[in-house]
Amino acid sequence: MGALSEAEAADVRVIAVTLDPDYDTPEVLAGHAVRNDLRLPTYHLVTGEGAAVTDALDQMGIRRTWNPEKQAIDHTNLFLLIDRNGKVAYRFSIGETQERWLTEALHILCAEPEPRP
């Protein structure tokens, strides 16, 4: 977000879906948002009923497994960028190169015209 212009940043919405809906209640996520200065309207931390969250994560292709040694969920880090028409425009994992691609993709998507009604 820091690489975007003020106007671009104001145009972006970040939706982070929990990987652990049994733990990540709305109250837990609200605390996480406060601690990390993740403010509305830009940032939305999402949880829900376990089966619905699992289905959403599966549809997005986010792989995850419980790691008993770490007592944590191992998972892919995936960014899905949605265009103004609601379609997935880009999928990125995390890495130095991907971060540059992610920034460029955000610039491109922010420059898109609004869809016609």
N, C-alpha and C positions, 0 to 999 in steps of 0.2 A: 504494500500500500504506500510505503514511503517513496517509491519510485514514480508514483502517479502525480499528475498535476492536481491542484486543489479541486478543479472542476471534475476531473476524472474520478478522483477518490469519492467525491460526493455522489457519483453515479453508480458506484459499485456496491453490491450487497454480498456479504460473506455469510454463508450458511454452513455451520459446522454441526454435523450429525454425530451424536454420541455413539460410541462402540459398546457401551455398557449401560443400557437403559435401566437395569435393576439398581445400579448405584447412582447414576447421573439423573437425579430428580431435578425438577425445575429449580428448587432451592439450591442444590449443589451447583448447578450450572450458573445460577445468578451470582453465587459467591465467586465462581471462577471468572465470570465476566468482570466483576468489580476488581478482583486482584490483578487482572491483566488489562484493565482499561479498555474492554471490548464493549463499546457503546452502541446503542441503537441510534439511528436507523441502519448503520453500516453492518454491525455484527449481530447475528442471530444464532444462538446455541440451542440446538433442537434435541429433544428426547421424546419418548412416547412409550406406548405399550410394547413390551419386548418383541412379540411376533411381528408387529408392524415395522419396528425399527430394523429387525433382522431382514425382513423382506426388502425394505428400502436399500439397505446396505448391499444385499445380494444383487439387486437390480442395478446398482451403481458399479458393481464389480469390485467392491472393497473386500479383500480377503482378510480374514482375522482368525486367530486361534488363541486359545488360552495357554499360557506358558506357566506351568506349575512351579518351575524353578524361580521365576521372577515374580510370581503371583500377580501377573499382569497380562494384558491382551497384546500379543504381537500382531501387527497389522501393516498393511500397505498404507503409505501416505499418498493420497490421491487428491488432486484438484480437478474438479470438473467445472469448466467455464461454459456458462449458458448464454446464448446470444439473446437479442431483444425479441426474438420470435419464440423463445422458450426451448430451443434445441441445443443439445450439447455441441459446442463448437470446438472445444479442445479438452484433452485429458492429459494431465501432467503428474508425474511423480515428483519426488523431491531430490534435488541435486543442484550443483552450481550451474550447470548448463541449463537445466530445466527452469531454474529461477529466472534466467535471462529470457527464455522462451515465454515463460508465464507473464513476465512484465510486458514483453512485446505484444502478446496476445491480448492482454488487458487494454493496451493502447488501441489496438485494432478494434476491439469490441466496443470500447467507449466512443469511438469515432463513427460507429454505425448509426444510420438514421433511425428514428423511431419508426416502428412498423405502421403501415396504414390500417385504419379500422376496416 
